[in-house]
């Protein structure tokens, strides 16, 4: 992206000089600390503790938290640029920032004063690692189907149920757990060492193989009443909705980051690889793939930027723009990564080349924080609501 003056209008196409400077700093960190080792992270199915500490020290784990609350205070576009840079190095590493940020934003927006005092600054500094525990064996995209229960017991709640595919659950200090109680779905902060909580390693997935996923088994897990986030019954409508909105925004930019590195690898290979005496890029069928990838990349970048601009302006359409950006960017990343694998041939299928990782990780982006099918429903609902609002009251 090119830069533009700081006083540019709210609807814009490029980064400001300050945003571009942040982006360059993020990319330098990724180039030095993440990208060269991403394959090793996958091989070990883990992210090294020293890198997690480095991310925390840089303020990269919940960068949007205001400075007065202990965070870096990054505006939403800068936060998005960070997600793109991290994902370009390792989508697994970036997923830690996504889920940790989802816990932090839940505490920031819905936590009591006591919860904020206890947990917000440590989450912002990365002194505590947070993980988002919503998915269950029978409840994925349909969050309303959660079966984990919360039963009041004096000054505590007893949680019983199972959570699956919790990103970085293997090393998290604190889980944002959703359960169904007498007053409806409710959210709780559950420490990793809570009585009645058992944490086990999840099976490896197609992508995000270093995401250190875990399954949670809660059997009468005792959680203090003061660890309730928001009001009882507001777990999905408020707490989860806010967290998922930020998660989708982060995944949109992460998808852009994957798309960018996949496209760069494809252009480099097509320019340098020779077939029948000419560069691969000279063939029209190859040019068609490059054109498709380039167009998808530009569109994804602009949609992510638009979502960031709207979020910073707190415009009503920001949620819908975030849904659109996540939907399009994740699909674009998968298509661009598919072009990359195809044009690299057998080399693109090898564990020794990163394009196969880009493809696998991009595929996951179409599922996490709301599958493409779920987003299609939500985007259509927003479009229909806008249409009804524009028409005004029906005339009979």
Phi, psi and omega per residue, in radians:
X1 nan 2.477 3.028
X2 -1.505 2.989 -3.101
X3 -1.850 2.876 3.129
X4 -2.542 2.937 -3.078
X5 -1.084 2.650 -3.124
X6 -1.061 -0.444 -3.086
X7 -1.612 0.418 -3.134
X8 -1.129 2.678 -3.133
X9 -1.137 2.855 -3.085
X10 -1.075 -0.629 3.073
X11 -1.605 1.950 -3.023
X12 -2.549 2.961 -3.044
X13 -1.944 -0.264 -2.978
X14 -2.281 3.033 3.106
X15 -1.496 2.633 2.975
X16 -1.337 2.855 3.094
X17 -0.990 -0.662 3.133
X18 -1.147 -0.766 3.113
X19 -1.102 -0.736 3.134
X20 -1.111 -0.637 3.107
X21 -1.150 -0.738 3.066
X22 -1.059 -0.790 -3.130
X23 -1.010 -0.780 3.137
X24 -1.082 -0.685 3.116
X25 -1.139 -0.744 3.123
X26 -1.086 -0.782 -3.106
X27 -1.142 -0.631 3.081
X28 -1.086 -0.773 3.122
X29 -1.076 -0.801 -3.116
X30 -1.111 -0.738 -3.126
X31 -1.104 -0.586 -3.102
X32 -1.516 -0.662 -2.928
X33 -1.934 -0.309 -3.001
X34 -2.122 -1.027 -2.986
X35 -0.932 -0.758 -3.098
X36 -1.161 -0.283 -3.007
X37 -2.022 0.080 -3.058
X38 -1.032 -0.672 3.101
X39 -1.121 -0.654 3.097
X40 -1.155 -0.671 3.111
X41 -1.038 -0.779 3.138
X42 -1.109 -0.741 -3.101
X43 -1.076 -0.625 -3.139
X44 -1.604 -0.096 -3.098
X45 0.941 0.718 -3.121
X46 -2.806 2.804 3.002
X47 -1.882 2.231 -3.059
X48 -1.052 2.488 3.127
X49 -0.988 -0.614 -3.117
X50 -1.162 -0.560 3.080
X51 -1.255 -0.698 3.084
X52 -1.030 -0.747 3.095
X53 -1.110 -0.681 3.122
X54 -1.121 -0.719 3.083
X55 -1.082 -0.731 3.123
X56 -1.111 -0.770 -3.118
X57 -1.117 -0.567 3.116
X58 -1.373 -0.173 -3.089
X59 1.350 0.447 -3.021
X60 -1.582 -0.075 -3.018
X61 -1.540 -0.486 3.066
X62 -2.619 1.089 -2.906
X63 -1.182 -0.302 -3.107
X64 -1.409 -0.258 -3.116
X65 -1.091 2.314 -3.094
X66 -1.015 2.642 -3.126
X67 -1.045 -0.643 -3.125
X68 -1.143 -0.325 3.104
X69 -1.746 0.105 3.077
X70 1.776 0.036 -3.108
X71 -1.726 -3.074 3.133
X72 -1.393 -0.318 3.124
X73 1.200 0.527 -3.132
X74 -1.207 2.350 2.967
X75 -1.091 2.878 -3.021
X76 -1.090 -0.641 3.128
X77 -1.171 -0.715 3.102
X78 -1.118 -0.730 3.076
X79 -1.033 -0.721 3.109
X80 -1.127 -0.741 3.105
X81 -1.056 -0.626 3.079
X82 -1.100 -0.782 3.141
X83 -1.082 -0.716 3.129
X84 -1.115 -0.760 -3.133
X85 -1.120 -0.799 -3.141
X86 -1.070 -0.792 -3.106
X87 -1.153 -0.562 3.081
X88 -1.120 -0.487 3.069
X89 -1.493 -0.840 3.107
X90 -2.812 2.013 3.125
X91 -1.146 -0.488 3.083
X92 -1.111 -0.785 3.113
X93 -1.097 -0.748 -3.139
X94 -1.085 -0.593 -3.104
X95 -1.119 -0.450 3.039
X96 -1.115 -0.750 3.113
X97 -1.113 -0.648 3.129
X98 -1.079 -1.006 -3.020
X99 -1.235 -0.628 3.090
X100 -1.102 -0.727 3.122
X101 -1.136 -0.585 3.125
X102 -1.135 -0.663 3.076
X103 -1.194 -0.774 -3.113
X104 -1.081 -0.741 -3.109
X105 -1.201 -0.545 3.088
X106 -1.120 -0.741 3.116
X107 -1.197 -0.733 -3.124
X108 -1.058 -0.759 -3.032
X109 -1.538 -0.606 -2.952
X110 -2.155 -0.152 -3.120
X111 -1.242 2.590 3.044
X112 -1.177 2.936 3.088
X113 -0.998 -0.659 3.130
X114 -1.168 -0.744 3.120
X115 -1.109 -0.741 3.114
X116 -1.072 -0.743 -3.127
X117 -1.118 -0.658 -3.103
X118 -1.370 -0.656 -2.905
X119 -2.085 -0.470 -2.953
X120 -1.157 -0.891 -3.136
X121 -1.077 -0.783 3.079
X122 -1.057 -0.628 3.073
X123 -1.180 -0.741 -3.129
X124 -1.095 -0.645 3.137
X125 -1.428 -0.228 -3.054
X126 1.401 0.208 3.065
X127 -1.218 -0.504 2.974
X128 -2.057 2.417 3.075
X129 -1.782 2.258 -3.133
X130 -1.824 2.642 3.086
X131 -2.416 2.583 -3.011
X132 -1.778 2.044 -3.031
X133 -2.056 1.541 3.111
X134 -2.021 -0.801 -3.043
X135 -1.110 2.454 3.108
X136 -2.273 2.975 3.097
X137 -0.957 -0.578 -3.121
X138 -1.996 0.245 -3.103
X139 -2.557 1.810 3.092
X140 -1.957 -1.673 3.120
X141 -1.150 -0.468 3.112
X142 -1.580 1.459 -3.079
X143 -1.111 -0.436 -3.134
X144 -1.138 -0.261 -3.079
X145 -1.563 0.152 -3.124
X146 -1.024 2.474 -3.091
X147 -2.000 -0.175 3.083
X148 -1.026 2.347 -3.068
X149 -1.919 2.673 3.066
X150 -2.230 2.080 -3.117
X151 -2.036 2.175 3.127
X152 -1.121 2.406 3.119
X153 -2.544 1.476 -3.101
X154 1.161 -2.146 -3.140
X155 -1.525 0.204 -3.082
X156 -2.317 3.005 2.925
X157 -2.117 2.541 3.054
X158 -1.876 2.045 -3.105
X159 -1.739 2.332 3.126
X160 -2.373 2.177 3.131
X161 2.761 -2.960 -3.113
X162 -2.300 2.509 3.037
X163 -2.168 2.493 -3.083
X164 -2.178 2.753 3.001
X165 0.974 0.798 -3.134
X166 -1.485 1.883 -3.100
X167 -1.057 2.287 -3.129
X168 1.014 0.417 3.068
X169 -1.139 -0.379 -3.137
X170 -1.188 -0.419 -3.083
X171 -2.183 0.061 -3.087
X172 -1.191 2.545 3.051
X173 -1.610 -0.421 -2.973
X174 -2.555 2.294 3.135
X175 -1.961 2.370 2.965
X176 -1.609 1.832 -3.005
X177 -1.907 2.375 3.128
X178 -1.912 2.311 -3.106
X179 -2.474 2.845 -3.119
X180 -1.829 2.104 3.123
X181 -2.025 -2.958 -3.119
X182 -1.076 -0.530 -3.105
X183 -1.703 0.118 -3.138
X184 1.924 -3.037 -3.108
X185 -1.062 2.344 -3.073
X186 -2.387 2.586 -3.110
X187 -1.886 2.486 -3.120
X188 -2.361 2.581 2.939
X189 -1.642 2.075 -3.053
X190 -2.052 2.037 3.094
X191 -1.136 2.665 -3.083
X192 -1.097 -0.470 -3.093
X193 -1.771 0.370 -3.140
X194 -1.093 2.506 3.082
X195 -1.049 2.244 3.112
X196 1.585 0.080 3.114
X197 -1.861 2.202 3.064
X198 -2.081 2.278 -3.092
X199 -1.977 2.209 3.094
X200 -2.258 2.719 -3.136
X201 -1.240 2.316 3.060
X202 -1.367 2.765 3.021
X203 -1.067 2.673 3.076
X204 -1.126 2.512 -3.135
X205 -1.851 2.996 -3.124
X206 -0.977 -0.813 3.121
X207 -2.178 -3.096 -3.097
X208 0.859 0.797 -3.014
X209 -1.218 -0.292 3.078
X210 -1.735 0.281 -3.083
X211 -1.332 -0.055 3.036
X212 0.887 0.869 -3.123
X213 -1.187 2.588 -3.137
X214 -2.429 2.704 2.980
X215 -1.828 2.486 3.126
X216 -1.965 2.316 3.041
X217 -2.021 1.971 -3.120
X218 -1.878 2.021 -3.134
X219 -2.169 1.618 -3.061
X220 1.096 0.648 -3.095
X221 -1.187 2.096 -3.047
X222 -1.519 2.177 -3.137
X223 -2.244 2.293 -3.129
X224 -1.078 2.500 -3.123
X225 -1.010 -0.600 -3.124
X226 -1.218 -0.140 3.086
X227 -1.523 0.088 3.055
X228 -1.234 2.308 -3.124
X229 -1.768 2.056 -3.067
X230 1.287 -2.931 3.136
X231 -1.488 2.659 3.020
X232 -1.003 2.364 -3.106
X233 1.605 -0.206 -3.121
X234 -1.707 0.173 -3.006
X235 -1.019 -0.785 -3.106
X236 -1.614 -0.769 -3.046
X237 -1.172 -0.469 -3.092
X238 -2.095 -1.041 -3.024
X239 -1.170 -0.971 -3.128
X240 -1.116 -0.664 -3.131
X241 -1.060 -0.764 3.123
X242 -1.136 -0.757 -3.123
X243 -1.142 -0.766 -3.130
X244 -1.174 -0.595 3.090
X245 -1.062 -0.818 3.089
X246 -1.155 -0.703 3.135
X247 -1.053 -0.719 3.131
X248 -1.172 -0.646 3.077
X249 -1.103 -0.780 3.131
X250 -1.110 -0.734 -3.138
X251 -1.190 -0.586 3.077
X252 -1.026 -0.879 3.136
X253 -1.185 -0.618 3.085
X254 -1.101 -0.706 3.085
X255 -1.073 -0.699 3.074
X256 -1.059 -0.733 3.127
X257 -1.069 -0.737 3.089
X258 -1.123 -0.764 3.140
X259 -1.047 -0.695 -3.104
X260 -1.130 -0.807 -3.107
X261 -1.268 -0.568 3.095
X262 -1.155 -0.720 3.133
X263 -1.173 -0.748 3.131
X264 -1.049 -0.729 3.125
X265 -1.135 -0.642 -3.123
X266 -1.204 -0.779 3.123
X267 -1.086 -0.743 3.136
X268 -1.091 -0.831 -3.120
X269 -1.127 -0.768 -3.112
X270 -1.143 -0.517 3.136
X271 -1.360 -0.591 -3.027
X272 -1.683 -0.512 -3.106
X273 -1.316 2.285 -3.137
X274 -1.943 2.400 3.127
X275 -2.358 2.172 -3.082
X276 0.959 0.670 3.021
X277 1.497 -0.047 -3.140
X278 -2.258 2.781 3.125
X279 -1.096 2.513 3.125
X280 -0.956 -0.632 -3.106
X281 -1.167 -0.199 3.133
X282 -1.362 -0.297 -3.112
X283 -1.401 2.365 -3.050
X284 -1.101 -0.656 3.130
X285 -1.135 -0.594 3.072
X286 -1.222 -0.729 3.109
X287 -1.058 -0.618 3.110
X288 -1.105 -0.733 3.104
X289 -1.140 -0.704 3.120
X290 -1.129 -0.687 3.115
X291 -1.112 -0.793 3.134
X292 -1.056 -0.804 -3.125
X293 -1.128 -0.739 -3.129
X294 -1.097 -0.741 -3.129
X295 -1.164 -0.791 3.102
X296 -1.037 -0.731 -3.120
X297 -1.111 -0.807 3.126
X298 -1.054 -0.776 -3.123
X299 -1.135 -0.737 3.127
X300 -1.101 -0.714 3.141
X301 -1.091 -0.770 -3.116
X302 -1.190 -0.646 3.113
X303 -1.179 -0.670 3.093
X304 -1.150 -0.735 3.129
X305 -1.125 -0.726 3.117
X306 -1.077 -0.733 3.119
X307 -1.084 -0.693 3.118
X308 -1.156 -0.753 3.113
X309 -1.046 -0.797 -3.120
X310 -1.149 -0.670 -3.139
X311 -1.166 -0.736 3.133
X312 -1.134 -0.585 3.124
X313 -1.456 -0.071 -3.108
X314 0.958 0.697 3.124
X315 -1.369 2.590 -3.102
X316 -1.016 -0.533 -3.098
X317 -1.405 0.063 -3.058
X318 -1.096 -0.682 -3.120
X319 -1.137 -0.793 3.129
X320 -1.115 -0.691 3.116
X321 -1.128 -0.629 3.103
X322 -1.150 -0.748 3.086
X323 -1.028 -0.784 -3.127
X324 -1.131 -0.738 -3.135
X325 -1.117 -0.753 -3.138
X326 -1.152 -0.771 -3.131
X327 -1.054 -0.885 -3.057
X328 -1.279 -0.804 -3.054
X329 -1.121 -0.679 -3.138
X330 -1.173 -0.701 3.087
X331 -1.184 -0.699 3.119
X332 -1.111 -0.729 -3.142
X333 -1.066 -0.736 3.124
X334 -1.132 -0.737 -3.132
X335 -1.183 -0.718 3.133
X336 -1.166 -0.725 3.107
X337 -1.149 -0.587 3.083
X338 -1.119 -0.766 3.051
X339 -1.021 -0.716 -3.109
X340 -1.087 -0.810 3.135
X341 -1.112 -0.775 -3.089
X342 -1.083 -0.779 -3.076
X343 -1.329 -0.373 3.067
X344 -1.422 -0.209 3.113
X345 1.119 -2.471 -3.109
X346 -1.040 -0.588 3.123
X347 -1.059 -0.599 -3.128
X348 -1.248 -0.228 3.115
X349 -1.637 -0.149 -3.044
X350 -1.455 2.486 3.053
X351 -1.101 -0.263 -3.120
X352 -1.403 -0.179 3.138
X353 -2.024 2.348 -3.045
X354 -1.222 -0.269 -3.057
X355 -1.120 -0.529 3.086
X356 -1.162 -0.562 3.080
X357 -1.233 -0.695 3.108
X358 -1.022 -0.754 -3.120
X359 -1.102 -0.825 -3.109
X360 -1.130 -0.744 -3.138
X361 -1.183 -0.681 3.132
X362 -1.102 -0.628 3.131
X363 -1.095 -0.645 3.125
X364 -1.155 -0.600 -3.100
X365 -1.068 -0.413 3.119
X366 -1.362 -0.090 -3.075
X367 -2.008 -0.764 -3.009
X368 -1.239 2.680 -3.128
X369 0.929 0.631 3.140
X370 1.901 1.942 -3.130
X371 -1.149 2.855 3.124
X372 -1.033 -0.621 -3.132
X373 -1.150 -0.724 3.102
X374 -1.138 -0.725 3.140
X375 -1.149 -0.580 3.081
X376 -1.042 -0.703 3.112
X377 -1.152 -0.804 -3.094
X378 -1.156 -0.721 3.130
X379 -1.134 -0.719 3.107
X380 -1.108 -0.705 3.120
X381 -1.083 -0.726 3.095
X382 -1.103 -0.750 -3.130
X383 -1.107 -0.734 3.132
X384 -1.174 -0.663 3.109
X385 -1.132 -0.708 3.096
X386 -1.107 -0.685 3.136
X387 -1.119 -0.782 3.135
X388 -1.110 -0.707 3.140
X389 -1.136 -0.648 -3.125
X390 -1.224 -0.559 -3.120
X391 -1.307 -0.450 -3.100
X392 1.387 -3.004 -3.108
X393 -1.132 2.496 3.132
X394 -1.154 2.467 3.081
X395 -1.752 2.154 -3.113
X396 -1.890 nan nan
